[in-house]
Amino acid sequence: MRKTKRQYKSSFFKLYMLPLQRYKIGFIASSKAGHVFRRNYTKRIIKNFWHKEFKEGDFLFVLYKSISPRDRSVLLEELKIVSEKVKCEKV
């Protein structure tokens, strides 16, 4: 998936996307991205936001770093920017 599909970069993650009819989301988060509870919190925020924006497609997020609850708004802003790029290229 990494070599053949579209990719988008953010300061928190890299997104690989494959336009499909079904909806599937995956995460790669090493221990370098932070403590397990912060990685899980970050994945939960991304998963909730992304499911509201997209109903189909195959998405793989590679996390660079995790966030604390006070950094949530920064992550949401970056998710909005990346989701707009994805939507523009889909059309």
C-alpha positions, 0 to 999 in steps of 0.5 A: 500500500505504501508504494502505490497509493496516495500519501499526505503528510502532517506534523503528527502523521503520514496518511496513505490512502486507497480509494475503495468502496469499503471503509477501512482504517489502520494505524502504525504507531511505534513506541517512539510516538509516546506512551501507550495511553497517549498513542491510543488517545491520538488514534481515538481522536483521528478515528472519530474525526475521520469516520465523520468525514469519510464513509469509504476508502482504505486509510493507513495512518503512520503516527510520528508523535502522540498528543496530550489532551491540550494539543487536541485542537492542533491535531484537529486542525491538521486533520481538517487540512488533510481531509480537505486535500483528500476530498479535493483529489477524490473529485 
